[in-house]
Amino acid sequence: MRRTFWAYAIILCCFGSPVEAAGIQLLDSDPALSGAIWYPCATAPQKVPLGTLAVPFSDPLEGVKDCPIAGTKLPLVIVSHGRGGWFGLHRDVAEALADAGFVVTAINHPGDNANDSSKRDTLALGQTRPEDMVRLLDFMLNDWKDKASIDPTRIGFFGFSFGGYTGLALAGAKPDFGRLAHFCTDKTGPCAQLHNGETPPNPPHDARIRAAVIADAPSAVFTQDNLAAIKIPLQFWRSERGGGGVDPSGTERVVGSLPGKPEIHVVPAGHYAFLPPCSPELAANLPRFCTDPEGFDRSAFHREFDASIVRFFREHLVGGTEAR
């Protein structure tokens, strides 16, 4: 692999994970905080059924449910899935980070996940998605029963696709929703709102986030001017081929507009290569999420992807040392 958005479909099947498991606590008591927390655990992994948190055809997670946390003052990474995704979609990233000594948490974005599409085609998501992450971070630092295990000065963010938008907004960028109107070819859904002069309120920023990894983020609402407000270290991944509504030229433009010296990676594949390797069931039923260019090995890529993310967060949240 060479160093160097708005659209995301519902993904209802399971993905295989190229890394080992970690401790897991499920969040299932509050619809606004439905998800999981991964963390260091010294016990052998096993299947963790999702219960009411399951999406159709999903497998159990691999880990140790409610294992005692190994370590104190650990860095925390919060995760935001793409449009129509779910909290377990990037479990390989979560497990790799937890195995490396991080606490990681992800939730289903209310109104935009595999079980709930009530907000999916509205401009409101431009505001509510970052708000979801602020609420999650507040919970982890103030109300989680194991909050004492977290170092509140070492917080990172990972986001894919619309989750990447979420991260850039939280990091300080002020999205220009008016620019979206130029890309509208009809007047339905968000386009109708834009043509009526509607825009969502500015999304919140969160200065508690000290570093972010962004994968194939949207491009239309970001410019060099509004990205200039970002002051934290970034690792940015983009696909060469795009797909699923992602325009490779747009993500390339965003890369060229990022301030400072971000760490940039270009992946010789499509948008869905950032999802973990597919299970046989998913590959048979939804091949477009699982089909990669000839010669591209998604399993090998994810080993490098996960390792690079762990390294980046160690460098910027832990000072290059082991997180434990």
N, C-alpha and C positions, 0 to 999 in steps of 0.2 A: 504494500500500500504506500502511496506517495504522501508525504507530508504536504504538505503544502500549506403547513403553512395553513396556510389557512385550511387546506383540504386534508382530511384524514378520515378514512373509512372505519366503520365499526369492525373490530376484530374480536370474534367470539370464541376462537379456539385457543388451544394451548401452544406454547413454544417450549422447545427444549432448552435447558440451561447448560452452558459449557463450564460452569464453576461449581464448587462444592457449596453446601448449605450453611446456614447460620441460625442463631436463635431468632424466633419469630413471636411477636405478639400481634393478634388480630384486633383491629378496631371495628367493632360492630354494634356499638351502643348508640351512636349518633349518626343519622343519615348524612350530615354535613362533614363527618369525619369517618367515612367508611374506607378502611384500607388495612395497612399492616406496618409494623415496625420490625426491621431487621437489626441485629446487633451481635457483637462477638459472643460466642458460646463454645465451650470446650467439650460438649457432648456430641456423640455420633448423630448424624442427621437421620430423619425419618419423614414419612409423608405427613403433611399437615392439611387435613380437610378444610375447605373454605366455608362450609356451612352456608348460611344465608348470604355470604359475600360472593359466592360463586357466580360466574357468568356461564351461559350455555356452553357445554363441551369442554370447560376448563378442567385441567387436572389439579390435584392438590399441590400446594407448594412443597418444596423440599426444605426441611429445617428441623428445629427442635422447638415445639410450641411451649412458650412461657419458661424457657430455660433461664436460669439466673444469669444476669449480665456479667461478663468478664471484663473488668476494667473500670476506671473512673476518669472523669474529666475528658470524655471522649468527644471527638469532633462529630458533628451532625451534618448529614446531607439530606435535603428534601427533594422529592422527585415529582415532576409533572408530566403526565402522559399526553399523547397526541389526541386530536379530535376523535371522539367516539371510542377511545381506548379504555383501559381500566388499570387499577393500581398495580396489578401483578405483571404488567406488560414488559417492564424492564427489570425483571427479577434477577437476571444475570448480573446487571450492574449493581443492584442492591446487595446481592450475595457476595460479590467480589469485594465490595467496600466493607461489608460487615466482617468478612473473613480477615480483612486487613486492619480491623480495629475501629471502624466507624459505626456510628448509629445512623440508620437510614430509614426514612419513612415516606410512604406514598399513599395517596387517597384517590378515590374516584371523584373527579370534578362533578359536583352536583349539576344536573341538567345537561351534561355532556360526557356521558360514559356509555359503556356497552349495554347497560340496563336502563338508561334514562337519557332520552334525547330531547327533553322538553325545551332546552335553551339552545340546542345545537345550531340552529340557523338564525340566530339573533345577534345583533351587535353587542348585546349586554355581556356576552362572554369576554369581550375585550377588557371589561372592568372586573367581572366576577371571578375569572380564573386567577388573576393575581391576588384578589381578596381571599380566595380559597387557601392559597399558600401562606398568606399572612396569618389566617386563622389556624392553620396547621402548626405553624411555627410557634404561635402563642401557646397552643395546647402543649406542645412538646416541652417548652421551657417553663411553663407555669403550672400545668395541671397533670401531666403524665406522671404516673406513680413512680417511675424511675428517673425523674427529671434530674436528680442529683448526679447521675452518671454522665451528663452532658456538660461540655465546656461551652457556655453561651458566646464566647469570643471566637469560636472556630466553627462557623456555619457555612456550608456550601449548598449549591443548587445544581440539579441536573434536569434538563428538559429536552424533549424531542418534539419536533413539528410545532403544533400549537403550544405545546409545553415549552418550546424554545422561545416563542413569543412571550410567554408568561415570564420566563427568566429574564429576558432583555428588559421588559417593563419593570420588573422588581428591581433590577440593577440600576435603574435610573432613566432609561429611555422613555420619552413621551410619544406614544404612537400617534401618527397623523392619519386618522381614520378618513379624513376627507380625500386622501389619495386613492382610497379604495374605489371611489365612484368611477374613476377612469378605467377600471378593470371590469366594470359591470356591463354585461351584454344583455341583461333583461332587467325587469323591475319587480323582482320577487325577493322574499326573504330579506337579508341584510341590504341588498341593493335597493329595495323599495324604501327601507329606512333612510339610506343615504340620500336618495333622490328627494326624500321629504325633508331633508335637512337635519335628520337625527344623527347624533353621534353619542357614544357612551361617555360618561364622565371620565376624567383622567384616571387611569389605574394607579393603585398605590405603589410606592417604592418601599423598599425595606433595607435600611442600612445595616441590619444585622447580618445580611448575606455578604461574605467576604471573598467568595470566588464562585465561578459558575462554569459549567460545561453545557454547551448548547449544540444540539444536533438538528440540522436541516430546519432551521427556524423560518418563519414566513418573511417575506421581503417587502410587500407592498406598503406597509405602514411605517417603514423605517427609512430614514435618510441620514446622511452624514451629520447633519445638524442635530437631529434628535438623539442619535447614538452617542454624540460627543459627551453627554452627561454621564456615561458609564465610566466609573473610576476603578472598578475591581478587576482582578485578573480573569481572563476568559480563555477557555479552550473551545474552539469552534470547529465543528465537523459539518461538511456539506457533501452531498452526493453529486457525482458528475452527471448522472442521467435523470435525476428528479423522478417525477411520477406522482400519482395520487394528488395532483393539483399543485405540486411543487415545481417551480420554474428554476432550473439550474442557473440561468443567467441572473435571476433575482438574488439567489443566495450568494452568488459570486460578487454581486454588487454590494451586498451587506458586508461580506468579508472585507472588501476594499474600503468600506466606510467605518469600520470599527476603530475606536481610538486606541492609543497606546500601542503595545506590542503583543497582541493576542497570539496564542498558539493555534495555528491553523492546520487542519487535516482535510484532504480531499480524497474521497472514497470512489474508486472506479466501479460504481454500481448504482442502483436506484434507491429511491427514498426508503423503501421497506427493508433494505439491508441493515438498517439500524435496529430492527427488531431481531430478537434472538432466533437461532436456527429453528426451523419449523418441525413440529412433530409430524409423523406420517399422516395422521388424520387431517391436520391442517393443510398439509401440502396437497392432499387429494381433494379436499373440499374447497379450498380458497387458494388456488395456485398463484394468483397474482401477488399475494403477499409473500410468496416463498420462492418465486422464480428470479434468479440472478443471472447476470451475463456469463457467458461461457468462460470458464477459467477462474471465476470468482468463488472462493471458498468461504461461505458465511461463517462456518464454525471457526476457521482459522482467524478470520477477521475479528470475530467477537473476543477471541482470546487476546488479541492485540488491543482492541477497543477498550475492554474492561481493564486491562493492565495499564493502559495510558491514562484512563480516568483516575484509577487509584494513585498512580504516580503524580498526576497533576494536583489532586487534592492533598496528598502528602506534602508536596512542595509548598503549597500556598496556605494550608491550614495547620500543618504540623511541623513545618520547617524542614521537610525532607527526611524526617526520622520516622520510625515505626509509630503508628497511631496508638498502640496500646501502651 
